[in-house]
Amino acid sequence: MAQTAVEIAAHEVPVTLIDCDVHPYLKYPDELREYMREPWRSRTIPSRRQIYLPPGDGRRLDALPADGSPAGSDPKLVEKQVLQGIGADYVILIPSSSISIIPDPVFAAEVAQAWNDWQIDTWLGAYNRHGRFKSSIVIAPQHPERAVEEIERLAGHPHLVQVLVGSSAPAAYGKRQYHPIWEAAARHNLPAALHVESPVGPTPPSPLGYPTYFLEFHTLYPTIYMTHLVSLIAEGLFEKYPDFQFVFVEGGSAWLAPIMWRMDKDWRGARAEAPWLKRRPSEYLRDHIRFSTQPIEEPENPRHLLQIFEMMEAEHILMFASDYPHWDFDDPKRAFPRMPDTLKRRIFCENARELYRLPATRPVDDLDRMRAAVGDQI
């Protein structure tokens, strides 16, 4: 995907690849305290307790900075490995905040605010000279009032393009207790994104509690996504806020078509229970909900994945994600079967570009020139 010399000389390049899931990490555990006020600054900030251990401690080994700091903590290395390495024109940063594991809602809101101030300074300031890092407003959904205040505070920032919540919530996100959050996001034309969070939180990572092995956990956590998805539609969220968009990040998507078939069927027989639903559930999904590709399901026969794409209308709802710097990182050149050009363009670029209101072209910068010089050898 290296840019051609003609494009480099033209000072503008077409946007062809948007990575919707790149994780920025703290360099050291107490870095967040610098953005907190007392008395919360002196409190211990709960960390993500990893009880299910993925291969390689959950990271790409080549993503570790030379100074020994955590993978994903060096913006320059992310520039090299994602903007240059896979040729992403823009990345959407997803801070791994694990806000949902904090039982004190006020403390959770303070930690969320610190995450936002930290990422603005560390990722969206001087290092973002090219403007190609976009990010997410971290909120504490367990404190809806403070979550709305945080959206109001940051909605005008040019590089904050969505509102971020974790999957481990005390209730499904269609519930009315969350509606003030979604109203604020919709009013500012910000989609909300749900990302998988720590398995230790207000709800277990499966409908039947805690599994024994990482294999089980990683296979089963999409069931939480299914619950949130059905709730958002059934509770009439998209009739109430007709311009609101919701993104499901890192929860897979091959399960989507059967869930929607089942919900459409059940809606026909039980529509009196939810009279606010004016259309089939699957129609709300196509108009209001997007999914990221990673971790993409990989059947042995690649044609089967293309059939799944067709069944779920991937051309309209699926967006590329690498999940950098994690162990199961997806390279856009290797993780997908051969696809029709139109489908590939929609998944790799256009669906995300439209959702996040990104331009069709962007200025050439020094990263492009370096990449053009070395080609795909990064």
C-alpha positions as semicolon CSV with decimal commas, in nm:
position;residue;x (nm);y (nm);z (nm)
1;M;0,000;0,000;0,000
2;A;0,298;0,235;-0,039
3;Q;0,204;0,570;-0,194
4;T;0,325;0,634;-0,546
5;A;0,578;0,904;-0,630
6;V;0,307;1,086;-0,828
7;E;0,081;1,101;-0,522
8;I;0,366;1,215;-0,300
9;A;0,451;1,493;-0,545
10;A;0,087;1,602;-0,559
11;H;0,090;1,695;-0,187
12;E;-0,240;1,510;-0,130
13;V;-0,309;1,137;-0,112
14;P;-0,642;0,954;-0,116
15;V;-0,755;0,807;0,215
16;T;-0,764;0,429;0,161
17;L;-0,710;0,269;0,505
18;I;-0,852;0,365;0,845
19;D;-0,763;0,155;1,148
20;C;-1,050;0,171;1,399
21;D;-0,881;0,002;1,695
22;V;-0,532;0,107;1,808
23;H;-0,457;0,106;2,182
24;P;-0,247;0,377;2,349
25;Y;-0,097;0,272;2,683
26;L;0,054;0,455;2,979
27;K;0,434;0,454;3,001
28;Y;0,424;0,392;3,375
29;P;0,135;0,317;3,615
30;D;0,139;0,650;3,800
31;E;0,140;0,861;3,482
32;L;-0,235;0,909;3,514
33;R;-0,204;1,061;3,861
34;E;-0,044;1,370;3,711
35;Y;-0,382;1,455;3,560
36;M;-0,588;1,401;3,875
37;R;-0,686;1,631;4,158
38;E;-0,707;1,554;4,525
39;P;-0,843;1,365;4,706
40;W;-0,864;1,120;4,416
41;R;-0,501;1,165;4,315
42;S;-0,386;0,995;4,635
43;R;-0,616;0,698;4,592
44;T;-0,508;0,372;4,432
45;I;-0,634;0,349;4,075
46;P;-0,759;-0,003;4,006
47;S;-0,564;-0,170;3,728
48;R;-0,686;-0,418;3,473
49;R;-0,648;-0,753;3,645
50;Q;-0,575;-1,001;3,372
51;I;-0,709;-1,333;3,499
52;Y;-0,716;-1,484;3,149
53;L;-0,367;-1,464;3,006
54;P;-0,340;-1,443;2,625
55;P;-0,033;-1,559;2,433
56;G;0,273;-1,335;2,458
57;D;0,123;-1,143;2,751
58;G;-0,130;-1,006;2,504
59;R;0,110;-0,797;2,296
60;R;0,314;-0,797;1,980
61;L;0,672;-0,843;2,094
62;D;0,802;-0,612;1,822
63;A;0,575;-0,337;1,959
64;L;0,782;-0,301;2,275
65;P;0,972;0,032;2,271
66;A;1,351;0,020;2,305
67;D;1,336;0,180;2,650
68;G;1,139;-0,114;2,789
69;S;0,812;0,074;2,836
70;P;0,485;-0,105;2,756
71;A;0,376;-0,186;2,402
72;G;0,157;0,091;2,265
73;S;0,307;0,362;2,488
74;D;0,534;0,528;2,230
75;P;0,352;0,741;1,970
76;K;0,655;0,740;1,741
77;L;0,665;0,360;1,731
78;V;0,291;0,355;1,657
79;E;0,356;0,597;1,372
80;K;0,624;0,364;1,237
81;Q;0,432;0,038;1,273
82;V;0,079;0,150;1,191
83;L;0,085;0,474;0,991
84;Q;0,396;0,371;0,798
85;G;0,399;-0,005;0,854
86;I;0,049;-0,098;0,736
87;G;-0,016;0,232;0,560
88;A;-0,305;0,354;0,774
89;D;-0,414;0,705;0,682
90;Y;-0,590;0,755;1,015
91;V;-0,615;0,554;1,336
92;I;-0,890;0,566;1,596
93;L;-0,731;0,533;1,939
94;I;-0,909;0,323;2,202
95;P;-0,758;0,383;2,550
96;S;-0,759;0,065;2,761
97;S;-0,893;0,235;3,069
98;S;-1,091;-0,045;3,239
99;I;-1,321;0,217;3,389
100;S;-1,599;-0,035;3,453
101;I;-1,401;-0,220;3,723
102;I;-1,417;0,088;3,951
103;P;-1,720;0,049;4,182
104;D;-1,714;0,412;4,306
105;P;-1,890;0,610;4,029
106;V;-1,740;0,947;4,131
107;F;-1,387;0,805;4,138
108;A;-1,454;0,635;3,803
109;A;-1,557;0,969;3,653
110;E;-1,238;1,133;3,785
111;V;-1,024;0,857;3,635
112;A;-1,206;0,892;3,301
113;Q;-1,134;1,266;3,297
114;A;-0,766;1,196;3,368
115;W;-0,749;0,950;3,079
116;N;-0,888;1,215;2,848
117;D;-0,651;1,488;2,959
118;W;-0,358;1,245;2,936
119;Q;-0,435;1,137;2,581
120;I;-0,489;1,497;2,467
121;D;-0,142;1,585;2,595
122;T;0,037;1,266;2,497
123;W;-0,125;1,160;2,171
124;L;-0,329;1,443;2,029
125;G;-0,087;1,732;2,085
126;A;0,269;1,767;1,954
127;Y;0,293;1,404;1,843
128;N;-0,019;1,451;1,634
129;R;0,141;1,710;1,405
130;H;0,002;1,519;1,107
131;G;-0,352;1,503;1,251
132;R;-0,376;1,132;1,175
133;F;-0,435;1,021;1,535
134;K;-0,802;1,043;1,629
135;S;-0,931;0,921;1,962
136;S;-1,223;0,849;2,194
137;I;-1,375;1,035;2,488
138;V;-1,345;0,799;2,783
139;I;-1,649;0,816;3,012
140;A;-1,773;0,639;3,325
141;P;-2,120;0,510;3,231
142;Q;-2,182;0,418;3,596
143;H;-2,211;0,796;3,655
144;P;-2,436;0,922;3,369
145;E;-2,439;1,284;3,490
146;R;-2,060;1,310;3,493
147;A;-2,041;1,121;3,164
148;V;-2,261;1,385;3,002
149;E;-2,044;1,661;3,152
150;E;-1,732;1,499;3,004
151;I;-1,894;1,477;2,661
152;E;-1,993;1,844;2,683
153;R;-1,639;1,939;2,789
154;L;-1,463;1,762;2,503
155;A;-1,713;1,738;2,218
156;G;-1,553;2,026;2,031
157;H;-1,203;1,878;2,025
158;P;-1,098;1,825;1,661
159;H;-0,936;1,485;1,724
160;L;-1,191;1,326;1,960
161;V;-1,437;1,151;1,732
162;Q;-1,642;0,916;1,951
163;V;-1,753;0,834;2,306
164;L;-1,604;0,517;2,458
165;V;-1,761;0,268;2,701
166;G;-1,651;-0,077;2,816
167;S;-1,836;-0,403;2,766
168;S;-1,850;-0,493;3,138
169;A;-2,143;-0,275;3,236
170;P;-2,385;-0,335;3,525
171;A;-2,675;-0,324;3,277
172;A;-2,725;-0,351;2,900
173;Y;-2,665;-0,020;2,724
174;G;-3,016;0,015;2,587
175;K;-3,150;0,068;2,940
176;R;-3,297;0,410;3,007
177;Q;-3,043;0,496;3,274
178;Y;-2,789;0,545;2,994
179;H;-3,009;0,749;2,761
180;P;-2,880;1,090;2,880
181;I;-2,532;0,979;2,770
182;W;-2,650;0,877;2,425
183;E;-2,855;1,196;2,391
184;A;-2,545;1,407;2,459
185;A;-2,337;1,207;2,212
186;A;-2,607;1,229;1,944
187;R;-2,647;1,603;1,998
188;H;-2,276;1,650;1,924
189;N;-2,277;1,408;1,628
190;L;-2,048;1,167;1,812
191;P;-2,093;0,791;1,775
192;A;-2,053;0,578;2,086
193;A;-1,814;0,283;2,080
194;L;-1,818;-0,027;2,297
195;H;-1,490;-0,211;2,351
196;V;-1,418;-0,533;2,538
197;E;-1,294;-0,458;2,887
198;S;-1,145;-0,637;3,184
199;P;-1,318;-0,966;3,265
200;V;-1,320;-0,854;3,629
201;G;-1,603;-0,606;3,663
202;P;-1,968;-0,562;3,756
203;T;-2,069;-0,848;3,527
204;P;-1,889;-1,176;3,450
205;P;-1,753;-1,235;3,098
206;S;-2,012;-1,497;3,007
207;P;-2,384;-1,552;3,079
208;L;-2,288;-1,840;3,313
209;G;-2,015;-1,667;3,509
210;Y;-1,639;-1,706;3,487
211;P;-1,497;-1,972;3,254
212;T;-1,185;-2,169;3,338
213;Y;-0,955;-2,092;3,047
214;F;-0,852;-1,800;2,826
215;L;-0,972;-2,007;2,531
216;E;-1,324;-2,005;2,675
217;F;-1,315;-1,639;2,771
218;H;-1,193;-1,524;2,429
219;T;-1,450;-1,740;2,252
220;L;-1,745;-1,639;2,471
221;Y;-1,716;-1,267;2,543
222;P;-1,905;-1,177;2,221
223;T;-2,215;-1,298;2,408
224;I;-2,194;-0,974;2,607
225;Y;-2,189;-0,782;2,279
226;M;-2,499;-0,968;2,165
227;T;-2,678;-0,861;2,483
228;H;-2,588;-0,494;2,438
229;L;-2,684;-0,503;2,070
230;V;-3,028;-0,652;2,125
231;S;-3,088;-0,410;2,413
232;L;-2,999;-0,100;2,209
233;I;-3,247;-0,196;1,940
234;A;-3,526;-0,336;2,158
235;E;-3,532;-0,035;2,390
236;G;-3,597;0,195;2,093
237;L;-3,276;0,395;2,122
238;F;-3,256;0,472;1,751
239;E;-3,615;0,589;1,729
240;K;-3,551;0,817;2,024
241;Y;-3,222;0,950;1,877
242;P;-3,258;0,901;1,501
243;D;-2,910;1,034;1,415
244;F;-2,722;0,833;1,678
245;Q;-2,458;0,577;1,576
246;F;-2,308;0,295;1,782
247;V;-1,986;0,099;1,716
248;F;-1,902;-0,250;1,840
249;V;-1,523;-0,285;1,857
250;E;-1,332;-0,612;1,900
251;G;-1,628;-0,839;1,957
252;G;-1,624;-1,032;1,630
253;S;-1,909;-1,019;1,381
254;A;-1,973;-1,364;1,228
255;W;-2,248;-1,413;1,488
256;L;-2,433;-1,103;1,374
257;A;-2,655;-1,237;1,094
258;P;-2,813;-1,523;1,296
259;I;-2,885;-1,290;1,589
260;M;-3,059;-1,043;1,358
261;W;-3,257;-1,319;1,185
262;R;-3,377;-1,437;1,524
263;M;-3,461;-1,086;1,645
264;D;-3,649;-1,001;1,323
265;K;-3,854;-1,320;1,361
266;D;-3,932;-1,259;1,728
267;W;-4,020;-0,894;1,660
268;R;-4,288;-0,999;1,412
269;G;-4,462;-1,202;1,680
270;A;-4,401;-0,971;1,977
271;R;-4,411;-0,623;1,825
272;A;-4,696;-0,517;2,057
273;E;-4,445;-0,535;2,342
274;A;-4,224;-0,271;2,179
275;P;-4,456;-0,043;1,978
276;W;-4,180;0,216;1,941
277;L;-4,003;-0,011;1,692
278;K;-4,133;0,107;1,355
279;R;-3,903;-0,113;1,145
280;R;-3,741;-0,454;1,154
281;P;-3,452;-0,473;1,404
282;S;-3,209;-0,553;1,122
283;E;-3,297;-0,223;0,954
284;Y;-3,197;-0,028;1,264
285;L;-2,871;-0,221;1,269
286;R;-2,785;-0,133;0,911
287;D;-2,859;0,237;0,963
288;H;-2,715;0,289;1,311
289;I;-2,462;0,024;1,411
290;R;-2,110;-0,051;1,289
291;F;-1,866;-0,332;1,371
292;S;-1,489;-0,355;1,360
293;T;-1,323;-0,650;1,189
294;Q;-1,078;-0,760;1,458
295;P;-1,076;-1,034;1,577
296;I;-1,197;-1,153;1,241
297;E;-1,335;-1,505;1,228
298;E;-1,125;-1,718;0,993
299;P;-1,294;-2,029;0,852
300;E;-1,067;-2,277;0,677
301;N;-1,241;-2,205;0,350
302;P;-1,200;-1,828;0,286
303;R;-1,508;-1,828;0,063
304;H;-1,717;-1,897;0,371
305;L;-1,605;-1,567;0,525
306;L;-1,714;-1,385;0,211
307;Q;-2,053;-1,556;0,242
308;I;-2,076;-1,433;0,602
309;F;-1,987;-1,082;0,483
310;E;-2,272;-1,100;0,235
311;M;-2,521;-1,225;0,495
312;M;-2,433;-0,951;0,742
313;E;-2,421;-0,677;0,474
314;A;-2,057;-0,606;0,560
315;E;-2,038;-0,355;0,277
316;H;-2,245;-0,118;0,492
317;I;-2,150;-0,195;0,852
318;L;-1,797;-0,342;0,880
319;M;-1,481;-0,135;0,944
320;F;-1,116;-0,245;0,947
321;A;-0,935;-0,273;1,280
322;S;-0,588;-0,408;1,358
323;D;-0,606;-0,419;1,741
324;Y;-0,248;-0,291;1,761
325;P;-0,036;-0,368;1,968
326;H;-0,203;-0,691;2,079
327;W;-0,099;-1,049;2,011
328;D;-0,379;-1,113;1,760
329;F;-0,304;-0,802;1,554
330;D;-0,458;-0,817;1,205
331;D;-0,254;-0,698;0,910
332;P;-0,482;-0,574;0,630
333;K;-0,263;-0,745;0,371
334;R;-0,287;-1,089;0,535
335;A;-0,600;-1,124;0,748
336;F;-0,860;-1,110;0,471
337;P;-0,950;-1,326;0,173
338;R;-0,949;-1,172;-0,172
339;M;-1,252;-0,944;-0,191
340;P;-1,429;-0,746;-0,462
341;D;-1,280;-0,397;-0,487
342;T;-1,600;-0,226;-0,379
343;L;-1,633;-0,440;-0,067
344;K;-1,266;-0,395;0,019
345;R;-1,288;-0,018;-0,016
346;R;-1,597;0,000;0,205
347;I;-1,445;-0,214;0,482
348;F;-1,094;-0,068;0,474
349;C;-1,195;0,295;0,442
350;E;-1,533;0,429;0,342
351;N;-1,752;0,302;0,625
352;A;-1,520;0,453;0,885
353;R;-1,455;0,767;0,685
354;E;-1,827;0,839;0,665
355;L;-1,891;0,755;1,031
356;Y;-1,609;0,972;1,165
357;R;-1,648;1,245;0,902
358;L;-1,292;1,215;0,778
359;P;-1,177;1,366;0,447
360;A;-1,142;1,173;0,122
361;T;-0,785;1,297;0,082
362;R;-0,522;1,418;0,328
363;P;-0,197;1,614;0,308
364;V;0,126;1,427;0,240
365;D;0,358;1,431;0,543
366;D;0,705;1,309;0,636
367;L;0,573;0,965;0,727
368;D;0,450;0,920;0,369
369;R;0,785;1,024;0,229
370;M;0,970;0,779;0,453
371;R;0,731;0,501;0,363
372;A;0,765;0,571;-0,007
373;A;1,142;0,542;0,032
374;V;1,134;0,197;0,198
375;G;0,818;0,051;0,046
376;D;0,671;-0,244;0,240
377;Q;0,995;-0,327;0,424
378;I;0,886;-0,159;0,750
